[in-house]
């Protein structure tokens, strides 16, 4: 067995024993600072591809999990899913796309106030966390998403969040929202036409 194989086995053991996802530096703390951990992770990724357990990257951290298509086999009792309110969904989306963001900034984007309970629910779910304070008068608390948010929604990083075109294609945008967007585009076109006529006169 080569030293490279030994390192791969060591990284595998560390990840299996860990109760939470680990960064490359955290893995090096166990297997040696000079170890080529990224190469070992790549080898493990290939080794576990298509198996019942897979190596998954979430942000800059790694962990093993049950293959997504087999997770249902391990659920003995299906918990009734708590449906997130529209306010909760909108708040979570705003935080994910604009983080770190304050409550006032969330309300400015939504156009309505949010109850404290809305953010509390997202924090209890493990999807949102406090992210320091904005250096402005009053120093309001800012919020950001967590590694648990990435894990739950199957994202490697926030860069994998769908764009507006992806949401439209998937039919996930509210028809009312699309109507408002189209109305806004028509208003802009009308304003352009008025400016053109005014310029001609």
C-alpha positions, 0 to 999 in steps of 0.5 A: 500500500502506498503512502497516498493510499494510507493518506486516503484511508486516514482522511476517510476515517477522519470524515467518518468519525466526525459529527459535522462537515470538515474543512481541508484545514480541519482534516489536516489537523488530524492527518498532518499539515503537509498532507495533500488532503485535496488529492485524497478527497478527489480519490475518495470522491471517485471511490464513492461515486454511485455508491450508497454513501457519497462524499459531498462538498458543502461550501468549503467543508466535506462530509459523507452522507447517504446517497440522495436517492436512497435516503428514503430507505432510512426513514422509518417514521416520516415526519410531517413537513412543516410548510414554510409561510410565504413570508418565510420563503420570501425572507429566506430567499432575500437572505440567501441572495443578499446576505449579510442583510438586516431586518430593515433591508429585508423589509425594504426589499419585501415592501412589508414588515416581517414579524420577529417570528419569521426569522426565528423559524428560519433560525430554528430550522438551522438555515439562517444565523446572525452574521454580525452587526452593520456599522451604521447608527443603531448597529442592526443585526445582520443575517446570513444562511448556514451550511445547513441551508446548503445541505438541505437544498443540495447546494455546494455553495451560494453560487449554485442558487438559481437565477431569475431565468432558471426560476422562470423555466422551472415555473417557480415564480408566482404568476402575479410576480411575473405579471408585475414584472411584465407591467414594469417592462411595459411601463418602461417601454411606454416611457421610452416612447414618450421621450422619443416623441418629446425629442422629435417635437 
